[in-house]
Structures are given as C-alpha cells and as structure tokens.
Amino acid sequence: MSRKPVIGITATTSEDTFDHGTFRRYALSNTYVNAVRAAGGIPVVLPPGEDDLQAVLDTVDGLIFSGGSDLDPVLYGDMDVHETTYGIDPERDTFELALLNLAFAQDKPFLGICRGIQTMNVALGGTLIQDVPSAVGTAVEHRQQTLGKTITETGHTATIADASILAGIMGGTDVEVNSYHHQAVGVPATGVEVIATSADGVIEAIVAPARHFALGVQWHPEMLAASRAEHLALFRALVAACQPAAVAAD
C-alpha cells in the first residue's frame, strides 16, 4: 500500500439548538482523529444513515466504532429499559450494527471503543449489562469522572489474558485504563473471546480470533494515546492490520 491506510470512524449524534435553529449534528472527539494520525492512518468520519454500506467499506481500509450513548436494549433481547439507559438513537444503531456485520463478514479490520465494544458484541449476537453499578456493584468505579479524574488520567487496572493479541499489542497483562461507561458486555457473542477484565469481573476487552483484526476495548485509548505509548499501540496495530502484507500473512 503506497498510501496511508484510511480509517473510518463512526460519529455520535446530537440535537443542538442555536439562535438560528435546531440541528441534528454528527460529531467526534478530536482525540480519535489525533490517535489515528499519530498511528500513521488517515481518519475519515462516518455519519450514520448511509444506505450503501459496501461503498463505505470500499472507501476505507479499517474502521473504529466509537463511544457514545447506549444501544437500544431490544437489539439484544432485553425488553426492559433500565432507568439509566440513555440517548438511544435508532439511526446510529441500525447503521453501526449493519456496518460491523458487513465488516466482520468481509474481514475488514476494526477496533471497537467503549460503545464500540458493545456494538461489536450485540452485532455478533451477544448481550449487554444495562447498568454496571446496579448489576455488578461499585467495587471498581467505571465512571472515573465521579472521582474527579480527567481524560488524561487512568481509573483502574485491566487484566489481560496472557498470550492474547491484546497483551502483545500493549506489552503486558496488567494495564492502567481510563473508564467512562455504565454499560458493558454481558453474555459474549458466539465466536468472541474475552481477553481482559477488571477486578470486579466486568469485561474490558473481547476479540474475534477467527478474523484478521476484530478487537473491542471498553476503555477510551484515544484519550490516553498522546501520553501513553501502550494505548497508542492499539491504533498502530489497527493501522498495521490494514496493510496488504499484514492481511496476506494472516
């Protein structure tokens, strides 16, 4: 590949009101963009609603499914919506689940981050925990902002399976991560392996080992990538997986 790999990043949605009107907007933190650029890729923001998903995949070399609000519980068979579940967006859910399934079928490399790991698990047939504090407890604080910690700080340790792809990427089996979520992977999808957990048993990373690069993490490595090499390494690994030589060697 003579050019830099193009990495498509899904966008979050919002309804914002200004003096001149209310607008539905598609947004993305610049930390995702900066991390992809630092890893040697070209970031492209992917708003939901595109019908021609094959054209989307043909345009990019890899994907990042970004963080954001909660998926609709009905998508993973839960008819009861927990009071803390928020921001359900059918357009985004439909787009991302379909895009991930197509990327999975065609073995297009992707990385799921926070909501993205949840999207990965639901798309492939797994479930989610709708509210970690009420289902698991608060022995580990998964919303570190309640502790006054900023985006450049870490909140807890994730223990990574030895000899897993993630341990190889991050250079060890104990990694300090940040944490900004109240939902998490519940029952892992068929064909998905759990490769990292926190001390309370919450799933922190999954992988689909039958695919070239299909990885999801519950934390936000893009927020730490500028200051911590082990988190930037996740984006370097994704970009490297988009190179033809890497795919051919798989």
TORFI-278226 format. One record per atom (N, C-alpha, C, CB): residue in three letters; x, y, z. Coordinates in pm, whole numbers, plus 32768, in hexadecimal, padded with zeros to 4 digits. Atoms other than C-alpha are relative to their C-alpha. Glycine has a CB too. Example, Ala and Ser with C-alpha at 12.3 -4.5 7.8 and 13.67 -1.06 7.14 Angstrom:
BEGIN
ALA80597F898000;ALA84CE7E3E830C;ALA805A80788000;ALA7F9D8003807D;SER7FAE7F897FFA;SER85577F9682CA;SER7FB3806D8049;SER8029802E7F72;
This chain:
BEGIN
MET80557F898000;MET800080008000;MET8059807C8000;MET7F9F8000807B;SER7FA97F8C800D;SER80AB813E7F87;SER7FCC8078804D;SER801180247F6E;ARG803A7F917FB4;ARG7FBE82248043;ARG7FE97FD58091;ARG7F7C80317FC0;LYS8023801E7F76;LYS7F68823C81B2;LYS7F767FBE8004;LYS800280808056;PRO8084803E7FF3;PRO7E45815A821C;PRO7F978066802E;PRO80057F8C8063;VAL80717FAA7FDB;VAL7CF6820C8233;VAL7FAD7FB88069;VAL7FAA80257F82;ILE804B803B7F91;ILE7C4281CB837C;ILE7F7D804D8011;ILE805380028084;GLY80837FC47FEB;GLY7ACD82118389;GLY7FD97FF88092;GLY7F967FBC7FA9;ILE80277FFA7F73;ILE7A4F827D84DF;ILE7F6E80298008;ILE805B8065804F;THR808E7FDF7FF5;THR78DE82758534;THR7FEC807A805A;THR7FB17F898036;ALA801A7F837FB8;ALA784A83B985B8;ALA7F8C7FF08061;ALA7FE280717F9D;THR80727FF97FA6;THR7767840086DC;THR7F9E80697FCC;THR802D80218091;THR80677FA4802F;THR762584C586AD;THR7FD080588073;THR7F8A7FB37FC2;SER80387FA77F9A;SER758D85EC8763;SER7F9B805F7FBF;SER806F804F8047;GLU805E7F98802A;GLU747086E5874B;GLU8029807F8049;GLU7F6A7FD9801E;ASP7FCB7F867FC3;ASP74FC88418787;ASP7FB180797FD1;ASP809480117FDE;THR80507F8A801D;THR74368985879A;THR8057807D800A;THR7F88800A805F;PHE7FBA7F818004;PHE74CB8AD48738;PHE7F9B80707FE6;PHE806E7FFF7F92;ASP805B7F8F8018;ASP743B8C2E8701;ASP7FB97FF47F7B;ASP804D80838005;HIS803980078086;HIS73FB8BDB8594;HIS7FBC7F7B7FE2;HIS806C80197F9A;GLY804B807C8018;GLY735E8A8585C4;GLY80387F88804A;GLY7FFC7FE27F6E;THR7FD6807E7FC4;THR7379891E863E;THR80317FA37F92;THR7F8B7FBF8050;PHE7FC080518066;PHE745B882F8583;PHE80257F778038;PHE807D80477FC9;ARG7FCB80857FE1;ARG74A286BB8588;ARG808F7FFF7FCC;ARG7FA97F8D7FC0;ARG7F747FF78027;ARG761C86A78587;ARG80477F7C8017;ARG80468070804D;TYR7FAB80757FF4;TYR77228598855E;TYR808880308030;TYR800C7FB17F78;ALA7F897FCB7FC0;ALA784E85C6863E;ALA80607F918027;ALA7FD98051807B;LEU7F99805E7FD7;LEU7993852186A5;LEU806C804C804A;LEU803A7FB37F86;SER7F937FC27FB7;SER7A97857787A9;SER80807FFE7FAD;SER80167FBA8087;ASN7F847FFC804D;ASN7BE085E58711;ASN80677F9E8034;ASN803A808D8001;THR7FA180637FCD;THR7C9084E687EE;THR80047F847FA7;THR7FDC7FD9808F;TYR80008070805F;TYR7C2483D486FB;TYR805380237F85;TYR7F6E7FDB7FD7;VAL7FB97FD28077;VAL7CA5849B85D4;VAL80968008801A;VAL7FCB80897FD3;ASN7F727FF17FDF;ASN7DEE84EB8680;ASN80457F798010;ASN800F80528080;ALA7FC580847FEB;ALA7E28838086E4;ALA80177FB87F7D;ALA7FA87FAC805C;VAL7FEF80418083;VAL7DF082FF8582;VAL807280407FB3;VAL7F7C80087FAE;ARG7F927FBC8047;ARG7ED7840684F1;ARG80887FDC803C;ARG7FEC80998006;ALA7F8380227FBD;ALA7FE283BC85F5;ALA802B7F717FE1;ALA7FF380128097;ALA7FE4808C801F;ALA7FC8824C8599;ALA80217FEB7F6D;ALA7F8B7FAA8026;GLY7FDC800B808D;GLY800782958429;GLY7F8C7FEC7FA2;GLY805C7F927FEF;GLY8075800F8054;GLY7EA2828983A7;GLY7FC180867FDD;GLY7F9A7FA88044;ILE804E7F8A8026;ILE7DB783818302;ILE7F737FEE8034;ILE800180167F65;PRO808680107FC8;PRO7C7683B383CC;PRO7F94803C7FA6;PRO7FFA80418089;VAL80757FD08049;VAL7B2683D7831F;VAL7F857FE78058;VAL7FF27FB97F73;VAL8075800D7FA9;VAL79E7841983E5;VAL7F8B7FC87FAF;VAL7FDB808A803E;LEU806F80438042;LEU78C08339838B;LEU7F7C801E8048;LEU80187F677FF9;PRO80817FE77FC2;PRO776883C983DC;PRO7FA07F8D7FE5;PRO7FC480847FCD;PRO8062806A8019;PRO764682D48401;PRO7FA080267F91;PRO7FB27FE28080;GLY80687FE68063;GLY753682B182FD;GLY80247FDA7F73;GLY7FDD808E8003;GLU7FD880278087;GLU7600824081CF;GLU7FC37F797FDD;GLU809C7FFB7FF3;ASP8040807D802A;ASP75408134810E;ASP80617FA07FBD;ASP7F8D801F7FA1;ASP7FA38054804C;ASP765E80B68036;ASP80787FDD8058;ASP802E80477F7E;LEU7F9780247FA2;LEU772E800A8141;LEU807A7FC67FB9;LEU7FCC7F9E8066;GLN7F8F8036804A;GLN78037F578041;GLN805A806F7FCC;GLN7FD07FA87F8D;ALA7FB27F8E802F;ALA786D80A57FB3;ALA8052803C8073;ALA7FA5806B7FC3;VAL7FB77FD07F8B;VAL78CE81128113;VAL807C7FA98017;VAL7FA58001807E;LEU7F90805C7FE8;LEU79A67FDC8143;LEU806880097F91;LEU7FCE7F72800C;ASP7FA27FF4806F;ASP7A4180077FEA;ASP8055807F800A;ASP7FB57FFD7F7B;THR7FBC7F7F7FF3;THR7AA88168804B;THR806C7FFE806B;THR7F9C806C801E;VAL7FA480017F8E;VAL7B60810F818C;VAL804E7F7D8005;VAL7FB480168085;ASP7FAE80797FED;ASP7C6F801781EC;ASP7FE77FBF8087;ASP809380227FF3;GLY801F80347F7C;GLY7C007FEE8354;GLY7F9A805B8042;GLY807E7FF58057;LEU806D7FB87FBD;LEU7AFA8065844C;LEU801B800D8095;LEU7F7B7FB97FE9;ILE800C7FF17F6F;ILE7AD880EE85AB;ILE7F6F801C8020;ILE805F80718036;PHE80877FE77FCF;PHE798680D08652;PHE8010804A8085;PHE7FAE7F798012;SER7FDE7FA37F93;SER798B81F38745;SER7F9E7FF68075;SER8003808E7FCB;GLY80557FFD7F88;GLY78F2823A8899;GLY7F8580557FEC;GLY804F80348076;GLY807A7FB18008;GLY77AC82E688E5;GLY7F927FC88057;GLY7FD180097F72;SER807380267FAF;SER765082A7896B;SER7FDF7F6C7FEE;SER7F8780557FDC;ASP801E808E7FF5;ASP75A9815789AA;ASP7FB37FC87F88;ASP7FB17FE7807C;LEU804D80468065;LEU7528805A88AF;LEU7F757FDE8038;LEU80497F7F7FD2;ASP808780267FD8;ASP73B6800388B5;ASP80027F728037;ASP7F9D800B7F88;PRO7FFB80867FC4;PRO73907EDA89A5;PRO7FB47F967FB1;PRO7FC88006808B;VAL804C8062804D;VAL72937E3588BD;VAL805A7FBA7F9B;VAL7F8B80447FB8;LEU7FA680398062;LEU73B47DF587CE;LEU804A7F868035;LEU806380677FD2;TYR7FC280777FC6;TYR74457CF788C1;TYR7F9E7FB28059;TYR807B80278051;GLY806680547FC3;GLY72FB7C678938;GLY7FD180298089;GLY80327F798008;ASP802B7FD07F7D;ASP72C07D3B8A6E;ASP7F8B80607FEB;ASP80768047804D;MET80787FB08016;MET715C7DC28A71;MET7FF280708067;MET7F867FA88003;ASP80077F9B7F97;ASP71907E908BAF;ASP807480637FF0;ASP80037FBF808C;VAL7F9C7F98800C;VAL72477FDA8B8E;VAL80228034808B;VAL7FCF80737FA3;HIS7FD67FD07F7C;HIS7310802D8CC6;HIS7FF880988005;HIS808F7FD08020;GLU80137F707FF2;GLU72D7818A8D4F;GLU807D80517FDD;GLU7FD58020808D;THR7F857FB88020;THR744481E48D10;THR80257FF77F6C;THR80717FCA8053;THR7FE3800C808F;THR7442817B8BA1;THR7FD680837FBB;THR7FB57F857FC1;TYR80197F7A8035;TYR745782B98AD4;TYR802A800D7F6E;TYR804A80678054;GLY7FD27FD58083;GLY74758355897C;GLY7FEB7F9B7F90;GLY808E80218006;ILE801680658069;ILE73E6823488AE;ILE7FE780477F7A;ILE7F887FA38024;ASP80087FC28084;ASP740F828F8740;ASP7FF17F937F97;ASP807E80587FE3;PRO8016806D8060;PRO736F819A8649;PRO8052800C7F81;PRO7F6F7FF97FDD;GLU7FB47FEF807C;GLU74218231851D;GLU80917FD28014;GLU7FFD80947FD1;ARG7F7680287FE5;ARG7578820485BA;ARG80097F6A801A;ARG8038804D8077;ASP7FFF808F7FE4;ASP752580A9863F;ASP7FF97FAF7F7F;ASP7F8C7FDA805C;THR8014804B807C;THR74AB802F84EC;THR807C80057FA8;THR7F8880387FB2;PHE7F8B7FED8056;PHE75D480BF842F;PHE80787FB28034;PHE802380937FF6;GLU7F87803D7FCB;GLU76E480438519;GLU7FF77F698009;GLU801D80398088;LEU800D80927FF8;LEU765A7EE6854F;LEU800E7FC17F76;LEU7F797FDA803F;ALA7FF780358088;ALA76327EAF83D9;ALA808E800D7FCA;ALA7F9C80487FA4;LEU7F787FEB8031;LEU77887F44838D;LEU80617F9E8041;LEU802C8090801B;LEU7FA7805E7FBD;LEU78327E6D8493;LEU7FEC7F727FCC;LEU7FEB80058096;ASN801980868034;ASN778A7D318417;ASN803E7FED7F76;ASN7F6B7FE47FFA;LEU7FC7800B8086;LEU77F77D7A82B2;LEU80987FFE8008;LEU7FD080747FA7;ALA7F6F7FFF7FEE;ALA79597DCE8321;ALA80307F798035;ALA802A8071805F;PHE7FDD80837FC8;PHE79627C8B83E9;PHE7FFC7F957F94;PHE7FA17FDB8074;ALA800E8064806A;ALA78E77BBD82C2;ALA806F800A7F99;ALA7F7980107FBC;GLN7F987FEA8065;GLN79ED7C5781DD;GLN808C800A803C;GLN7FE1807D7FB0;ASP7F807FFD7FB8;ASP7B037C4E82E3;ASP804880857FF0;ASP805A7F8F7FCF;LYS7FC67F7A7FFF;LYS7B377DC582DB;LYS802D8020808E;LYS7F9A806C7FCB;PRO7FD17FE77F77;PRO7C107E258408;PRO7FAF806C8047;PRO809380287FFE;PHE80467F997FB4;PHE7B597EE0851B;PHE80247FF98094;PHE7F687FF27FEE;LEU7FEA7FF07F71;LEU7B837F5D867E;LEU7F838041803A;LEU80808054801F;GLY80727FC77FBA;GLY7A597F988764;GLY802C803F8083;GLY7F957F96801A;ILE7FD87FB77F88;ILE7A80809A8879;ILE7F8480268050;ILE8051807F7FDA;CYS806C7FE17FA2;CYS799480B789A6;CYS7F797FD17FC6;CYS7FFC8098801F;ARG807B802C8044;ARG783D80B588FA;ARG80247FA07F90;ARG7FB080797FC9;GLY7FD780538071;GLY78FF801787DB;GLY80117F6E8022;GLY807E80347FC8;ILE7FF6808D7FD9;ILE79507ED7889B;ILE7F757FC68016;ILE80567FF18080;GLN8089802B7FEA;GLN77E17EC688F9;GLN7FB97FE97F7A;GLN7FB380688054;THR803680118087;THR777C7EF7878D;THR80327F7E7FC3;THR802580787FA5;MET7FC4807B8033;MET786A7DDF872D;MET7FBA7F868039;MET80957FFB8020;ASN803C80757FC0;ASN77D87CED8828;ASN7F6F7FEE7FD9;ASN800C800B8097;VAL808E80098024;VAL766C7D3D87D7;VAL7FF27FD97F6D;VAL7FB88086801A;ALA80088021808F;ALA76A67D30865D;ALA80187F6C7FE7;ALA806580537FB2;LEU7FDB808C8015;LEU773A7BD4867F;LEU7FAA7FA08053;LEU80927FEB8023;GLY806180567FBD;GLY761F7B55875D;GLY80097FF98097;GLY800C7F797FCC;GLY7FF280007F6F;GLY768A7BA188C3;GLY7FA380638043;GLY808E801E8027;THR80557FA67FB3;THR75E57C6B89D8;THR80558065804C;THR7FA87FB08061;LEU7FBE7F9A7FB0;LEU76367D958AB3;LEU7FC88002808E;LEU7FEF80897FC0;ILE802E7FD97F7B;ILE76217DEC8C23;ILE7FD180917FF3;ILE80727FEF806E;GLN80347F788014;GLN753F7F1D8C1F;GLN803580648065;GLN7F6A7FFE8008;ASP7FCC7FA27F9D;ASP75C47FB48D61;ASP805F7FB6805D;ASP7F8D8042804F;VAL7F9980477FB3;VAL770B7F3F8DFD;VAL7FF180168097;VAL808A802D7FD4;PRO800B7FEF7F6E;PRO76DD7FE08F57;PRO7F937FAC8040;PRO7FE9808F8020;SER806E804C7FC4;SER758D7F388F94;SER800F7F6A7FEB;SER7F7D802F7FC7;ALA7FF2808F801D;ALA75EE7DEA8EF7;ALA807D7FC3803D;ALA80017FE97F6C;VAL7F7E80337FD4;VAL77577DC88F69;VAL802C803C8086;VAL806A801C7F97;GLY7FD47FBA7F89;GLY778B7EC8907B;GLY8062806D7FE0;GLY803D7F9F8063;THR7FA97F8D8014;THR787C7FE590AF;THR808B7FEB803D;THR7FC0807B803C;ALA7F79801B7FCC;ALA79B77F37912C;ALA8069803F7FA5;ALA80177F68800C;VAL7FAE7FB88061;VAL7A577FBF8FEF;VAL7FA9806F7FC7;VAL80367FA07F8E;GLU804B7F8F8037;GLU79E781198F82;GLU801880097F69;GLU802880868046;HIS7FF27FFF8091;HIS79A281098E0C;HIS7FDB80867FC1;HIS7FAA7F957FC5;ARG80127F768030;ARG794482778DEF;ARG80618057804F;ARG7F6A80338012;GLN7F977FC07FB1;GLN7A8983138E5E;GLN7FED80958010;GLN80847FE57FC1;GLN801B7F717FEF;GLN7A0584738E2D;GLN7FC0801D8088;GLN7FA480317F90;THR803A7FEC7F7B;THR794784418F73;THR806B800B806C;THR7FA07F8E8022;LEU7F8F7FF67FA4;LEU7A9D842A901A;LEU8054807B7FE3;LEU80577F827FF7;GLY7FB77F878022;GLY7B0E856F8F7A;GLY80767FE87FA5;GLY802E8043807B;LYS7F8F801F8057;LYS7BFC84C28E8A;LYS7FE580327F72;LYS801C7F697FFF;THR800D7FC68085;THR7C3D85638D38;THR801A7F987F94;THR806080767FF1;ILE7FF2805E8070;ILE7C5884C98BDF;ILE808F7FD17FEB;ILE7FCE80417F82;THR7F75802A800E;THR7DD284B48BF7;THR802E7FA78073;THR805B807B7FF6;GLU7FE080557F8E;GLU7DC583EA8D39;GLU7FC07F777FEF;GLU7FD080418083;THR803A80868000;THR7D80827A8D72;THR7FAD7FEA807D;THR806F7F957FF5;GLY805A80177F91;GLY7C7581EC8E56;GLY80107F7C8047;GLY7F77800B7FD1;HIS7FEE80847FC4;HIS7CBE807C8E8E;HIS80567FAA7FA6;HIS7F787FBC801A;THR7FAD805D804B;THR7D827F4F8E15;THR7FA97F9C7FB4;THR80617FB5805E;ALA803C806E804D;ALA7D147E608D02;ALA80667F8F7FF9;ALA7FD5802E7F6F;THR7FA980748007;THR7DA47D028D14;THR7FEA7FB97F7C;THR7FE77FA08078;ILE800880358088;ILE7DF07C7B8BB9;ILE802F7F707FFD;ILE805380567F9E;ALA7FDA808D800D;ALA7E007B0C8B5B;ALA808B7FF37FC6;ALA7F9B7FB57FA9;ASP7F788018802E;ASP7F647A968B34;ASP7FFD7FC17F75;ASP804D7FA68063;ALA7FF280358089;ALA7FCA7A4989CB;ALA7F8E802C7FA3;ALA80057F698004;SER806A7FCC8057;SER7E977B038945;SER8038806B7FA3;SER7F8C80398053;ILE7FD77F96805C;ILE7EAF7BF78823;ILE800E80848049;ILE7F9B800E7F8C;LEU7FFD7F827FB8;LEU7E6A7D118917;LEU807C800C8058;LEU7F83800F8054;ALA7F857FFE7FAF;ALA7F877CB28A01;ALA8079801D7FA8;ALA80127F7A8049;GLY7F927FE6805C;GLY806D7CAF88D5;GLY800580907FD2;GLY7FF57FA67F87;ILE80067F75802E;ILE7FF87E048860;ILE802C8060806E;ILE7F7380237FD1;MET7FEC7F9F7F94;MET80047EAD89B4;MET807B7FE18056;MET7F8680048058;GLY7F81801D7FBF;GLY813D7DFF8A30;GLY7FF67FCD808E;GLY805280778000;GLY800C80377F7A;GLY80B87D558B67;GLY7F737FD3801F;GLY802C80658066;THR808280377FD9;THR7F987CBA8C24;THR7FB780558067;THR80117F768036;ASP80417FA07FA6;ASP7F4D7DD68D19;ASP8013808B7FC8;ASP80387FF68092;VAL7FF77F7C803D;VAL7EFB7F268C81;VAL7FA1805F8047;VAL7FE07FF97F68;GLU80537F997FC4;GLU7E7980658D1A;GLU7FA980407F94;GLU8057806C8048;VAL805F7FCD8063;VAL7D4080DB8C64;VAL7FAB806F803E;VAL7FA67F8E7FCA;ASN80657FA17FD1;ASN7C4A81F88C79;ASN7F767FBF7FF4;ASN800680847FAE;SER808180447FF8;SER7AD881B38CA7;SER7F8F80678004;SER7FF97FA4807C;TYR806F7FA1800B;TYR79A282758C39;TYR7F827FB87FCE;TYR802580747FA1;HIS8073804D8031;HIS7887817A8C1A;HIS7FAC7FCE8074;HIS802F7F8A7FAA;HIS8057803F7F9C;HIS775C80F08CD5;HIS7FC57F7D7FCB;HIS7F8F805F802A;GLN8029807F803A;GLN77127FD08BE6;GLN807D7FB17FD9;GLN7FA380157F85;ALA7F8E80558022;ALA77EE7EAA8B84;ALA7FCE7F837FBA;ALA80527FDB807F;VAL80218080803E;VAL77F97D628AC7;VAL7FC57FA4806A;VAL807D7FC07FBE;GLY803E80617FA7;GLY77107C648B67;GLY802A7F747FD8;GLY7F66800D7FFC;VAL7FDD80848036;VAL77047B0F8ABF;VAL804C80157F7E;VAL7F7F7FA67FEA;PRO7FB47FED807B;PRO78187B0889B9;PRO7FC07FB77F8A;PRO80907FCF8012;ALA8035803E8079;ALA77AD7ABD8855;ALA804C7F807FDF;ALA800780627F8B;THR7FBE80798030;THR77F9796B87BC;THR807680267FA6;THR7F9C7FA47FB5;GLY7F8B7FE28050;GLY795679728729;GLY805380728034;GLY7FD8801D7F75;VAL7FB77F927FC1;VAL79C87A8B880D;VAL80427FCE807E;VAL7FA28077801F;GLU7FB880267F87;GLU7ACD7A5B891C;GLU801780798059;GLU80867FBE7FDD;VAL7FE27F987F9E;VAL7AEC7B2A8A59;VAL80967FFC801B;VAL7FAE7FED8084;ILE7F6E7FFF7FEF;ILE7C587B998A74;ILE802E80678067;ILE8042801D7F7B;ALA7FDA7FA67F93;ALA7C507C9F8B89;ALA7F87801B8059;ALA803880867FC8;THR80687FDE7F9E;THR7B887CE68CC5;THR803980608067;THR7FCA7F7F8045;SER7FD87FB17F8C;SER7B907DD78DE8;SER7FEF7FAB807D;SER7FAD8084800B;ALA7FFF80507F84;ALA7BA97D678F54;ALA7F757FD1802A;ALA803D8051806F;ASP808980277FDD;ASP7A2D7D568F77;ASP7FC27FA07F9B;ASP7FA9807A800C;GLY8031805E8063;GLY7A0D7C6C8E4C;GLY7FC3803F7F84;GLY7F9E7FA9803D;VAL80367FBD8077;VAL798D7D728D56;VAL805E7FE87F8A;VAL7FEC80988019;ILE7FB1801E8078;ILE7A007D1B8BF6;ILE803880827FC7;ILE7FA97FB77F95;GLU7FBB7F898031;GLU7B017E158B79;GLU80307FF37F70;GLU8075801E8059;ALA7FD68010808C;ALA7B637D7E8A28;ALA7FD17F797FCB;ALA8099800D7FF3;ILE8025807C8046;ILE7AEB7C7A892E;ILE80447FFE7F78;ILE7F647FF37FF1;VAL7FC680108084;VAL7B757BF187EA;VAL7FB67F907FB8;VAL80997FE28007;ALA8033806D8054;ALA7AEE7B2286C9;ALA80797FC07FBE;ALA7F9680357F95;PRO7F7F8036802E;PRO7C1C7A418691;PRO7FFD7FC87F72;PRO802D7F94805E;ALA800780348088;ALA7B9B79B88547;ALA8013806D7F96;ALA7F7B7FBB7FEA;ARG7FEF7F91805D;ARG7BC17B1184AB;ARG808D803A800D;ARG7F97806E8019;HIS7F797FC98003;HIS7CFF7BC7844C;HIS801880648071;HIS801A80447F79;PHE7FF67F9E7F92;PHE7CC57CEB853B;PHE7F73802F8020;PHE805D80797FD9;ALA80867FDB7FD1;ALA7B757D0485F0;ALA800680058097;ALA7F927F9A7FCD;LEU7FDF7FEE7F73;LEU7BB57D928749;LEU7FA9806E803B;LEU809580218011;GLY804B7F997FBA;GLY7AE77E528846;GLY80368016808B;GLY7F6D7FDA8007;VAL7FD57FDE7F79;VAL7B507F098982;VAL7F98805B8040;VAL808D80447FFF;GLN80677FB47FBC;GLN7A6F7FA18A89;GLN802E808C8028;GLN7FD27FB5807A;TRP7FCD7F7D7FD9;TRP7B5280C58AE0;TRP8013805A7F86;TRP80847FF2804C;HIS7FEC7F9E806C;HIS7BB381F68A10;HIS809580157FE7;HIS7FBC80878024;PRO7F717FF08019;PRO7D1881C58990;PRO8022807F7FB4;PRO80337F897FB4;GLU7FE47F87804E;GLU7CF782F188AA;GLU801D8078805B;GLU7F8B80207FA4;MET7FE97F927FA3;MET7CF283D689DC;MET808B7FF88040;MET7F968000806D;LEU7F7F80167FC0;LEU7E3983418A5B;LEU80737FF37F9C;LEU7FF97F848055;ALA7F9C80218065;ALA7EEE830C8912;ALA807080687FF6;ALA7FBD7FF27F79;ALA7F9A7F97800D;ALA7FA4845B8918;ALA806A7FF8806C;ALA7FBF80888003;SER7FA280017F90;SER804C84138A65;SER802D7F748029;SER7FC280448075;ARG7FE180887FD7;ARG805782978A85;ARG80107FA77F85;ARG7F927FC7805E;ALA7FE0804A807A;ALA810181C78979;ALA7FB07F7F7FF3;ALA80937FE07FFD;GLU8047807E8008;GLU8049808789D5;GLU7F7380117FC9;GLU7FFA7FBF8088;HIS80867FE78036;HIS7EFC8127897B;HIS8006802C7F6E;HIS7FB880698053;LEU7FEB7FE2808E;LEU7F7B81BF8838;LEU801A7F817FB1;LEU807580637FEE;ALA7FE0807F8043;ALA7FF1805E87E6;ALA7F837FBC7FC8;ALA80477FA2805F;LEU807D803A8035;LEU7E847FF587B7;LEU7FE180397F75;LEU7F8B801C8060;PHE801B7FC18081;PHE7E5F80ED869A;PHE806C7FDB7F9A;PHE7FF88099800F;ARG7F96802F805A;ARG7FB1808D8608;ARG7FE37F727FCE;ARG808980058047;ALA8020808A8026;ALA7F3E7F23860A;ALA7F907FFC7F99;ALA7FD97FAE807B;LEU806D7FFA8062;LEU7DFC7F798554;LEU8034802E7F79;LEU7F90805F8031;VAL7FC97FCE807E;VAL7EB58045844E;VAL80577F977FBD;VAL805180828017;ALA7FAB80698037;ALA7FB37F2E8422;ALA7FAF7F8E7FC5;ALA805E7FCA806A;ALA8056806D8031;ALA7E9A7E3083F7;ALA7FBE80227F7B;ALA7F957FDF8067;CYS803C7FD58080;CYS7E1C7EFD82D0;CYS80627FF97F8C;CYS7FCA808D800C;GLN7F9C800B8069;GLN7F607ECB820F;GLN7FF17F7A7FB7;GLN808D800F803A;PRO8011807D804B;PRO7F4B7DC680F7;PRO805C7F90802E;PRO801880187F6F;ALA7FA280687FD6;ALA807F7D0E8173;ALA7FD17FBC807F;ALA808C803A8015;ALA803280397F84;ALA7FE17CE282CA;ALA7F8B7FA37FE8;ALA7FD9806E8060;VAL807280548020;VAL7EA17C5A8236;VAL802B7F807FBD;VAL7F9E804B7FA8;ALA7FD18076804A;ALA7F5A7B6F814D;ALA80437F9C805B;ALA806080297F92;ALA7FB780597FA6;ALA80287AE4826C;ALA7FA77FBD8065;ALA806B804C8048;ASP805A80377F9A;ASP7EF87A978341;ASP7FDA7F707FE1;ASP7F838057800C;
